Amino acid sequence: MAAVSPGLSIIAGMTMRARRKIAAHFFVHHAISAEDAVAYVPQNPVAQRQFERMQRKA
């Protein structure tokens, strides 16, 4: 098994943290369908990219 570089581990961690925080925002507001939509403003570039990616997959 190849070793994972520390940089990749950090990026993966930041990505997963951003995705969890985005999902938590919508769950807290009970916004789980288009009818329940609420505003979301990403707080950093990682969150912005992940939010855009999540929107494309929806």
PDB file of N, H, CA, C and O in Angstrom:
ATOM      1  N   MET A   1       0.839  -1.172   0.000  1.00  0.00           N
ATOM      2  CA  MET A   1       0.000   0.000   0.000  1.00  0.00           C
ATOM      3  C   MET A   1       0.886   1.239   0.000  1.00  0.00           C
ATOM      4  O   MET A   1       1.852   1.313   0.759  1.00  0.00           O
ATOM      5  N   ALA A   2       0.565   2.201  -0.839  1.00  0.00           N
ATOM      6  H   ALA A   2      -0.220   2.141  -1.456  1.00  0.00           H
ATOM      7  CA  ALA A   2       1.354   3.422  -0.941  1.00  0.00           C
ATOM      8  C   ALA A   2       0.981   4.388   0.187  1.00  0.00           C
ATOM      9  O   ALA A   2      -0.173   4.462   0.609  1.00  0.00           O
ATOM     10  N   ALA A   3       1.969   5.109   0.653  1.00  0.00           N
ATOM     11  H   ALA A   3       2.907   5.048   0.310  1.00  0.00           H
ATOM     12  CA  ALA A   3       1.727   6.093   1.710  1.00  0.00           C
ATOM     13  C   ALA A   3       1.022   7.317   1.127  1.00  0.00           C
ATOM     14  O   ALA A   3       1.307   7.731   0.004  1.00  0.00           O
ATOM     15  N   VAL A   4       0.114   7.884   1.890  1.00  0.00           N
ATOM     16  H   VAL A   4      -0.117   7.548   2.803  1.00  0.00           H
ATOM     17  CA  VAL A   4      -0.585   9.091   1.474  1.00  0.00           C
ATOM     18  C   VAL A   4       0.190  10.278   2.001  1.00  0.00           C
ATOM     19  O   VAL A   4       0.576  10.311   3.169  1.00  0.00           O
ATOM     20  N   SER A   5       0.419  11.257   1.132  1.00  0.00           N
ATOM     21  H   SER A   5       0.105  11.230   0.183  1.00  0.00           H
ATOM     22  CA  SER A   5       1.184  12.418   1.568  1.00  0.00           C
ATOM     23  C   SER A   5       0.381  13.238   2.571  1.00  0.00           C
ATOM     24  O   SER A   5      -0.849  13.258   2.514  1.00  0.00           O
ATOM     25  N   PRO A   6       1.064  13.909   3.484  1.00  0.00           N
ATOM     26  CA  PRO A   6       0.367  14.731   4.473  1.00  0.00           C
ATOM     27  C   PRO A   6      -0.511  15.806   3.825  1.00  0.00           C
ATOM     28  O   PRO A   6      -1.586  16.123   4.337  1.00  0.00           O
ATOM     29  N   GLY A   7      -0.055  16.364   2.704  1.00  0.00           N
ATOM     30  H   GLY A   7       0.817  16.107   2.288  1.00  0.00           H
ATOM     31  CA  GLY A   7      -0.831  17.393   2.019  1.00  0.00           C
ATOM     32  C   GLY A   7      -2.172  16.872   1.540  1.00  0.00           C
ATOM     33  O   GLY A   7      -3.190  17.552   1.668  1.00  0.00           O
ATOM     34  N   LEU A   8      -2.176  15.670   0.990  1.00  0.00           N
ATOM     35  H   LEU A   8      -1.350  15.117   0.886  1.00  0.00           H
ATOM     36  CA  LEU A   8      -3.428  15.089   0.515  1.00  0.00           C
ATOM     37  C   LEU A   8      -4.371  14.783   1.680  1.00  0.00           C
ATOM     38  O   LEU A   8      -5.585  14.954   1.563  1.00  0.00           O
ATOM     39  N   SER A   9      -3.818  14.337   2.782  1.00  0.00           N
ATOM     40  H   SER A   9      -2.832  14.197   2.877  1.00  0.00           H
ATOM     41  CA  SER A   9      -4.640  14.070   3.963  1.00  0.00           C
ATOM     42  C   SER A   9      -5.284  15.352   4.484  1.00  0.00           C
ATOM     43  O   SER A   9      -6.446  15.346   4.890  1.00  0.00           O
ATOM     44  N   ILE A  10      -4.540  16.434   4.471  1.00  0.00           N
ATOM     45  H   ILE A  10      -3.597  16.438   4.141  1.00  0.00           H
ATOM     46  CA  ILE A  10      -5.069  17.717   4.934  1.00  0.00           C
ATOM     47  C   ILE A  10      -6.191  18.190   4.022  1.00  0.00           C
ATOM     48  O   ILE A  10      -7.235  18.634   4.498  1.00  0.00           O
ATOM     49  N   ILE A  11      -5.980  18.099   2.717  1.00  0.00           N
ATOM     50  H   ILE A  11      -5.131  17.738   2.330  1.00  0.00           H
ATOM     51  CA  ILE A  11      -6.995  18.514   1.744  1.00  0.00           C
ATOM     52  C   ILE A  11      -8.253  17.663   1.894  1.00  0.00           C
ATOM     53  O   ILE A  11      -9.365  18.190   1.883  1.00  0.00           O
ATOM     54  N   ALA A  12      -8.081  16.363   2.033  1.00  0.00           N
ATOM     55  H   ALA A  12      -7.178  15.935   2.043  1.00  0.00           H
ATOM     56  CA  ALA A  12      -9.230  15.473   2.203  1.00  0.00           C
ATOM     57  C   ALA A  12      -9.994  15.822   3.477  1.00  0.00           C
ATOM     58  O   ALA A  12     -11.225  15.813   3.487  1.00  0.00           O
ATOM     59  N   GLY A  13      -9.283  16.124   4.528  1.00  0.00           N
ATOM     60  H   GLY A  13      -8.283  16.131   4.519  1.00  0.00           H
ATOM     61  CA  GLY A  13      -9.926  16.503   5.786  1.00  0.00           C
ATOM     62  C   GLY A  13     -10.693  17.811   5.664  1.00  0.00           C
ATOM     63  O   GLY A  13     -11.807  17.927   6.176  1.00  0.00           O
ATOM     64  N   MET A  14     -10.108  18.795   4.992  1.00  0.00           N
ATOM     65  H   MET A  14      -9.203  18.701   4.576  1.00  0.00           H
ATOM     66  CA  MET A  14     -10.780  20.072   4.795  1.00  0.00           C
ATOM     67  C   MET A  14     -12.034  19.902   3.948  1.00  0.00           C
ATOM     68  O   MET A  14     -13.058  20.535   4.207  1.00  0.00           O
ATOM     69  N   THR A  15     -11.948  19.050   2.942  1.00  0.00           N
ATOM     70  H   THR A  15     -11.116  18.536   2.732  1.00  0.00           H
ATOM     71  CA  THR A  15     -13.086  18.795   2.062  1.00  0.00           C
ATOM     72  C   THR A  15     -14.227  18.147   2.835  1.00  0.00           C
ATOM     73  O   THR A  15     -15.375  18.582   2.738  1.00  0.00           O
ATOM     74  N   MET A  16     -13.917  17.125   3.587  1.00  0.00           N
ATOM     75  H   MET A  16     -12.985  16.772   3.666  1.00  0.00           H
ATOM     76  CA  MET A  16     -14.954  16.423   4.348  1.00  0.00           C
ATOM     77  C   MET A  16     -15.560  17.331   5.422  1.00  0.00           C
ATOM     78  O   MET A  16     -16.767  17.285   5.660  1.00  0.00           O
ATOM     79  N   ARG A  17     -14.748  18.138   6.059  1.00  0.00           N
ATOM     80  H   ARG A  17     -13.767  18.175   5.866  1.00  0.00           H
ATOM     81  CA  ARG A  17     -15.259  19.064   7.079  1.00  0.00           C
ATOM     82  C   ARG A  17     -16.219  20.067   6.445  1.00  0.00           C
ATOM     83  O   ARG A  17     -17.277  20.356   7.005  1.00  0.00           O
ATOM     84  N   ALA A  18     -15.854  20.592   5.291  1.00  0.00           N
ATOM     85  H   ALA A  18     -14.995  20.357   4.837  1.00  0.00           H
ATOM     86  CA  ALA A  18     -16.720  21.549   4.601  1.00  0.00           C
ATOM     87  C   ALA A  18     -18.049  20.901   4.235  1.00  0.00           C
ATOM     88  O   ALA A  18     -19.104  21.506   4.422  1.00  0.00           O
ATOM     89  N   ARG A  19     -18.007  19.670   3.711  1.00  0.00           N
ATOM     90  H   ARG A  19     -17.150  19.178   3.559  1.00  0.00           H
ATOM     91  CA  ARG A  19     -19.237  18.980   3.331  1.00  0.00           C
ATOM     92  C   ARG A  19     -20.132  18.717   4.542  1.00  0.00           C
ATOM     93  O   ARG A  19     -21.352  18.859   4.456  1.00  0.00           O
ATOM     94  N   ARG A  20     -19.532  18.335   5.667  1.00  0.00           N
ATOM     95  H   ARG A  20     -18.541  18.219   5.738  1.00  0.00           H
ATOM     96  CA  ARG A  20     -20.317  18.105   6.882  1.00  0.00           C
ATOM     97  C   ARG A  20     -20.970  19.392   7.378  1.00  0.00           C
ATOM     98  O   ARG A  20     -22.131  19.383   7.790  1.00  0.00           O
ATOM     99  N   LYS A  21     -20.221  20.505   7.340  1.00  0.00           N
ATOM    100  H   LYS A  21     -19.278  20.511   7.006  1.00  0.00           H
ATOM    101  CA  LYS A  21     -20.757  21.777   7.803  1.00  0.00           C
ATOM    102  C   LYS A  21     -21.890  22.263   6.896  1.00  0.00           C
ATOM    103  O   LYS A  21     -22.875  22.817   7.384  1.00  0.00           O
ATOM    104  N   ILE A  22     -21.761  22.062   5.601  1.00  0.00           N
ATOM    105  H   ILE A  22     -20.961  21.612   5.204  1.00  0.00           H
ATOM    106  CA  ILE A  22     -22.813  22.456   4.662  1.00  0.00           C
ATOM    107  C   ILE A  22     -24.070  21.640   4.935  1.00  0.00           C
ATOM    108  O   ILE A  22     -25.161  22.196   5.065  1.00  0.00           O
ATOM    109  N   ALA A  23     -23.919  20.340   5.020  1.00  0.00           N
ATOM    110  H   ALA A  23     -23.033  19.888   4.915  1.00  0.00           H
ATOM    111  CA  ALA A  23     -25.070  19.471   5.282  1.00  0.00           C
ATOM    112  C   ALA A  23     -25.718  19.840   6.611  1.00  0.00           C
ATOM    113  O   ALA A  23     -26.945  19.886   6.704  1.00  0.00           O
ATOM    114  N   ALA A  24     -24.918  20.101   7.636  1.00  0.00           N
ATOM    115  H   ALA A  24     -23.922  20.063   7.560  1.00  0.00           H
ATOM    116  CA  ALA A  24     -25.448  20.448   8.949  1.00  0.00           C
ATOM    117  C   ALA A  24     -26.268  21.735   8.888  1.00  0.00           C
ATOM    118  O   ALA A  24     -27.299  21.848   9.551  1.00  0.00           O
ATOM    119  N   HIS A  25     -25.817  22.690   8.104  1.00  0.00           N
ATOM    120  H   HIS A  25     -24.979  22.598   7.566  1.00  0.00           H
ATOM    121  CA  HIS A  25     -26.549  23.954   7.956  1.00  0.00           C
ATOM    122  C   HIS A  25     -27.981  23.687   7.491  1.00  0.00           C
ATOM    123  O   HIS A  25     -28.937  24.233   8.041  1.00  0.00           O
ATOM    124  N   PHE A  26     -28.112  22.847   6.478  1.00  0.00           N
ATOM    125  H   PHE A  26     -27.335  22.403   6.031  1.00  0.00           H
ATOM    126  CA  PHE A  26     -29.439  22.580   5.931  1.00  0.00           C
ATOM    127  C   PHE A  26     -30.281  21.705   6.861  1.00  0.00           C
ATOM    128  O   PHE A  26     -31.491  21.904   6.971  1.00  0.00           O
ATOM    129  N   PHE A  27     -29.658  20.756   7.517  1.00  0.00           N
ATOM    130  H   PHE A  27     -28.675  20.594   7.428  1.00  0.00           H
ATOM    131  CA  PHE A  27     -30.400  19.911   8.449  1.00  0.00           C
ATOM    132  C   PHE A  27     -30.911  20.706   9.643  1.00  0.00           C
ATOM    133  O   PHE A  27     -32.037  20.491  10.089  1.00  0.00           O
ATOM    134  N   VAL A  28     -30.106  21.615  10.162  1.00  0.00           N
ATOM    135  H   VAL A  28     -29.191  21.790   9.799  1.00  0.00           H
ATOM    136  CA  VAL A  28     -30.515  22.441  11.302  1.00  0.00           C
ATOM    137  C   VAL A  28     -31.756  23.259  10.952  1.00  0.00           C
ATOM    138  O   VAL A  28     -32.632  23.472  11.790  1.00  0.00           O
ATOM    139  N   HIS A  29     -31.816  23.711   9.703  1.00  0.00           N
ATOM    140  H   HIS A  29     -31.105  23.538   9.022  1.00  0.00           H
ATOM    141  CA  HIS A  29     -32.956  24.517   9.260  1.00  0.00           C
ATOM    142  C   HIS A  29     -34.072  23.668   8.667  1.00  0.00           C
ATOM    143  O   HIS A  29     -35.032  24.197   8.107  1.00  0.00           O
ATOM    144  N   HIS A  30     -33.944  22.360   8.791  1.00  0.00           N
ATOM    145  H   HIS A  30     -33.165  21.930   9.246  1.00  0.00           H
ATOM    146  CA  HIS A  30     -34.929  21.419   8.244  1.00  0.00           C
ATOM    147  C   HIS A  30     -35.168  21.651   6.756  1.00  0.00           C
ATOM    148  O   HIS A  30     -36.285  21.473   6.271  1.00  0.00           O
ATOM    149  N   ALA A  31     -34.146  22.039   6.047  1.00  0.00           N
ATOM    150  H   ALA A  31     -33.238  22.184   6.441  1.00  0.00           H
ATOM    151  CA  ALA A  31     -34.233  22.312   4.610  1.00  0.00           C
ATOM    152  C   ALA A  31     -33.702  21.101   3.852  1.00  0.00           C
ATOM    153  O   ALA A  31     -32.560  21.083   3.394  1.00  0.00           O
ATOM    154  N   ILE A  32     -34.558  20.095   3.734  1.00  0.00           N
ATOM    155  H   ILE A  32     -35.486  20.111   4.106  1.00  0.00           H
ATOM    156  CA  ILE A  32     -34.116  18.858   3.094  1.00  0.00           C
ATOM    157  C   ILE A  32     -34.764  18.641   1.730  1.00  0.00           C
ATOM    158  O   ILE A  32     -34.560  17.603   1.100  1.00  0.00           O
ATOM    159  N   SER A  33     -35.546  19.621   1.276  1.00  0.00           N
ATOM    160  H   SER A  33     -35.711  20.464   1.787  1.00  0.00           H
ATOM    161  CA  SER A  33     -36.120  19.547  -0.072  1.00  0.00           C
ATOM    162  C   SER A  33     -36.156  20.956  -0.656  1.00  0.00           C
ATOM    163  O   SER A  33     -35.948  21.934   0.060  1.00  0.00           O
ATOM    164  N   ALA A  34     -36.417  21.055  -1.940  1.00  0.00           N
ATOM    165  H   ALA A  34     -36.586  20.260  -2.522  1.00  0.00           H
ATOM    166  CA  ALA A  34     -36.456  22.362  -2.602  1.00  0.00           C
ATOM    167  C   ALA A  34     -37.517  23.273  -1.991  1.00  0.00           C
ATOM    168  O   ALA A  34     -37.336  24.489  -1.938  1.00  0.00           O
ATOM    169  N   GLU A  35     -38.609  22.696  -1.535  1.00  0.00           N
ATOM    170  H   GLU A  35     -38.756  21.707  -1.578  1.00  0.00           H
ATOM    171  CA  GLU A  35     -39.682  23.489  -0.931  1.00  0.00           C
ATOM    172  C   GLU A  35     -39.257  24.125   0.389  1.00  0.00           C
ATOM    173  O   GLU A  35     -39.837  25.126   0.810  1.00  0.00           O
ATOM    174  N   ASP A  36     -38.260  23.558   1.037  1.00  0.00           N
ATOM    175  H   ASP A  36     -37.789  22.745   0.695  1.00  0.00           H
ATOM    176  CA  ASP A  36     -37.783  24.037   2.333  1.00  0.00           C
ATOM    177  C   ASP A  36     -36.478  24.825   2.222  1.00  0.00           C
ATOM    178  O   ASP A  36     -35.765  24.983   3.213  1.00  0.00           O
ATOM    179  N   ALA A  37     -36.164  25.313   1.041  1.00  0.00           N
ATOM    180  H   ALA A  37     -36.743  25.184   0.236  1.00  0.00           H
ATOM    181  CA  ALA A  37     -34.874  25.955   0.774  1.00  0.00           C
ATOM    182  C   ALA A  37     -34.589  27.118   1.720  1.00  0.00           C
ATOM    183  O   ALA A  37     -35.486  27.877   2.088  1.00  0.00           O
ATOM    184  N   VAL A  38     -33.326  27.240   2.102  1.00  0.00           N
ATOM    185  H   VAL A  38     -32.597  26.623   1.803  1.00  0.00           H
ATOM    186  CA  VAL A  38     -32.839  28.363   2.902  1.00  0.00           C
ATOM    187  C   VAL A  38     -31.551  28.856   2.251  1.00  0.00           C
ATOM    188  O   VAL A  38     -30.915  28.135   1.481  1.00  0.00           O
ATOM    189  N   ALA A  39     -31.186  30.066   2.563  1.00  0.00           N
ATOM    190  H   ALA A  39     -31.702  30.651   3.188  1.00  0.00           H
ATOM    191  CA  ALA A  39     -29.959  30.642   2.010  1.00  0.00           C
ATOM    192  C   ALA A  39     -28.733  30.005   2.650  1.00  0.00           C
ATOM    193  O   ALA A  39     -28.757  29.596   3.811  1.00  0.00           O
ATOM    194  N   TYR A  40     -27.671  29.933   1.874  1.00  0.00           N
ATOM    195  H   TYR A  40     -27.651  30.266   0.931  1.00  0.00           H
ATOM    196  CA  TYR A  40     -26.384  29.458   2.386  1.00  0.00           C
ATOM    197  C   TYR A  40     -25.285  30.276   1.727  1.00  0.00           C
ATOM    198  O   TYR A  40     -25.256  30.410   0.504  1.00  0.00           O
ATOM    199  N   VAL A  41     -24.382  30.823   2.530  1.00  0.00           N
ATOM    200  H   VAL A  41     -24.406  30.714   3.524  1.00  0.00           H
ATOM    201  CA  VAL A  41     -23.249  31.591   2.024  1.00  0.00           C
ATOM    202  C   VAL A  41     -21.974  30.905   2.487  1.00  0.00           C
ATOM    203  O   VAL A  41     -21.661  30.920   3.677  1.00  0.00           O
ATOM    204  N   PRO A  42     -21.228  30.298   1.553  1.00  0.00           N
ATOM    205  CA  PRO A  42     -19.974  29.630   1.928  1.00  0.00           C
ATOM    206  C   PRO A  42     -19.005  30.618   2.580  1.00  0.00           C
ATOM    207  O   PRO A  42     -18.909  31.776   2.172  1.00  0.00           O
ATOM    208  N   GLN A  43     -18.295  30.142   3.592  1.00  0.00           N
ATOM    209  H   GLN A  43     -18.373  29.202   3.923  1.00  0.00           H
ATOM    210  CA  GLN A  43     -17.400  30.997   4.357  1.00  0.00           C
ATOM    211  C   GLN A  43     -15.957  31.000   3.875  1.00  0.00           C
ATOM    212  O   GLN A  43     -15.154  31.820   4.320  1.00  0.00           O
ATOM    213  N   ASN A  44     -15.624  30.083   2.962  1.00  0.00           N
ATOM    214  H   ASN A  44     -16.276  29.417   2.601  1.00  0.00           H
ATOM    215  CA  ASN A  44     -14.257  30.015   2.468  1.00  0.00           C
ATOM    216  C   ASN A  44     -14.250  29.325   1.109  1.00  0.00           C
ATOM    217  O   ASN A  44     -15.260  28.742   0.715  1.00  0.00           O
ATOM    218  N   PRO A  45     -13.142  29.378   0.389  1.00  0.00           N
ATOM    219  CA  PRO A  45     -13.087  28.785  -0.953  1.00  0.00           C
ATOM    220  C   PRO A  45     -13.345  27.277  -0.979  1.00  0.00           C
ATOM    221  O   PRO A  45     -13.934  26.772  -1.935  1.00  0.00           O
ATOM    222  N   VAL A  46     -12.919  26.562   0.044  1.00  0.00           N
ATOM    223  H   VAL A  46     -12.441  26.972   0.821  1.00  0.00           H
ATOM    224  CA  VAL A  46     -13.149  25.113   0.082  1.00  0.00           C
ATOM    225  C   VAL A  46     -14.646  24.851   0.182  1.00  0.00           C
ATOM    226  O   VAL A  46     -15.179  24.004  -0.536  1.00  0.00           O
ATOM    227  N   ALA A  47     -15.323  25.567   1.062  1.00  0.00           N
ATOM    228  H   ALA A  47     -14.890  26.255   1.645  1.00  0.00           H
ATOM    229  CA  ALA A  47     -16.766  25.403   1.212  1.00  0.00           C
ATOM    230  C   ALA A  47     -17.486  25.810  -0.071  1.00  0.00           C
ATOM    231  O   ALA A  47     -18.465  25.174  -0.460  1.00  0.00           O
ATOM    232  N   GLN A  48     -17.010  26.858  -0.725  1.00  0.00           N
ATOM    233  H   GLN A  48     -16.215  27.374  -0.409  1.00  0.00           H
ATOM    234  CA  GLN A  48     -17.621  27.300  -1.982  1.00  0.00           C
ATOM    235  C   GLN A  48     -17.550  26.199  -3.035  1.00  0.00           C
ATOM    236  O   GLN A  48     -18.546  25.898  -3.693  1.00  0.00           O
ATOM    237  N   ARG A  49     -16.371  25.599  -3.195  1.00  0.00           N
ATOM    238  H   ARG A  49     -15.562  25.844  -2.661  1.00  0.00           H
ATOM    239  CA  ARG A  49     -16.208  24.525  -4.192  1.00  0.00           C
ATOM    240  C   ARG A  49     -17.063  23.317  -3.848  1.00  0.00           C
ATOM    241  O   ARG A  49     -17.679  22.719  -4.730  1.00  0.00           O
ATOM    242  N   GLN A  50     -17.103  22.957  -2.583  1.00  0.00           N
ATOM    243  H   GLN A  50     -16.603  23.442  -1.867  1.00  0.00           H
ATOM    244  CA  GLN A  50     -17.889  21.789  -2.188  1.00  0.00           C
ATOM    245  C   GLN A  50     -19.386  22.044  -2.344  1.00  0.00           C
ATOM    246  O   GLN A  50     -20.126  21.151  -2.756  1.00  0.00           O
ATOM    247  N   PHE A  51     -19.834  23.255  -2.017  1.00  0.00           N
ATOM    248  H   PHE A  51     -19.232  23.980  -1.682  1.00  0.00           H
ATOM    249  CA  PHE A  51     -21.237  23.593  -2.175  1.00  0.00           C
ATOM    250  C   PHE A  51     -21.633  23.532  -3.652  1.00  0.00           C
ATOM    251  O   PHE A  51     -22.686  22.993  -3.991  1.00  0.00           O
ATOM    252  N   GLU A  52     -20.796  24.079  -4.521  1.00  0.00           N
ATOM    253  H   GLU A  52     -19.940  24.516  -4.245  1.00  0.00           H
ATOM    254  CA  GLU A  52     -21.077  24.019  -5.957  1.00  0.00           C
ATOM    255  C   GLU A  52     -21.117  22.573  -6.451  1.00  0.00           C
ATOM    256  O   GLU A  52     -21.963  22.207  -7.268  1.00  0.00           O
ATOM    257  N   ARG A  53     -20.207  21.772  -5.952  1.00  0.00           N
ATOM    258  H   ARG A  53     -19.521  22.068  -5.289  1.00  0.00           H
ATOM    259  CA  ARG A  53     -20.170  20.356  -6.341  1.00  0.00           C
ATOM    260  C   ARG A  53     -21.435  19.624  -5.859  1.00  0.00           C
ATOM    261  O   ARG A  53     -22.013  18.816  -6.586  1.00  0.00           O
ATOM    262  N   MET A  54     -21.847  19.923  -4.632  1.00  0.00           N
ATOM    263  H   MET A  54     -21.377  20.580  -4.042  1.00  0.00           H
ATOM    264  CA  MET A  54     -23.054  19.306  -4.095  1.00  0.00           C
ATOM    265  C   MET A  54     -24.290  19.731  -4.895  1.00  0.00           C
ATOM    266  O   MET A  54     -25.198  18.927  -5.104  1.00  0.00           O
ATOM    267  N   GLN A  55     -24.326  20.976  -5.336  1.00  0.00           N
ATOM    268  H   GLN A  55     -23.588  21.629  -5.166  1.00  0.00           H
ATOM    269  CA  GLN A  55     -25.455  21.463  -6.132  1.00  0.00           C
ATOM    270  C   GLN A  55     -25.526  20.744  -7.477  1.00  0.00           C
ATOM    271  O   GLN A  55     -26.610  20.397  -7.945  1.00  0.00           O
ATOM    272  N   ARG A  56     -24.377  20.523  -8.089  1.00  0.00           N
ATOM    273  H   ARG A  56     -23.496  20.805  -7.708  1.00  0.00           H
ATOM    274  CA  ARG A  56     -24.354  19.832  -9.390  1.00  0.00           C
ATOM    275  C   ARG A  56     -24.855  18.394  -9.275  1.00  0.00           C
ATOM    276  O   ARG A  56     -25.475  17.872 -10.202  1.00  0.00           O
ATOM    277  N   LYS A  57     -24.585  17.759  -8.139  1.00  0.00           N
ATOM    278  H   LYS A  57     -24.082  18.184  -7.386  1.00  0.00           H
ATOM    279  CA  LYS A  57     -24.986  16.371  -7.952  1.00  0.00           C
ATOM    280  C   LYS A  57     -26.450  16.218  -7.568  1.00  0.00           C
ATOM    281  O   LYS A  57     -26.996  15.116  -7.625  1.00  0.00           O
ATOM    282  N   ALA A  58     -27.085  17.314  -7.179  1.00  0.00           N
ATOM    283  H   ALA A  58     -26.641  18.209  -7.133  1.00  0.00           H
ATOM    284  CA  ALA A  58     -28.490  17.243  -6.732  1.00  0.00           C
ATOM    285  C   ALA A  58     -29.435  17.074  -7.899  1.00  0.00           C
ATOM    286  O   ALA A  58     -30.648  16.996  -7.705  1.00  0.00           O
TER     287      ALA A  58
END
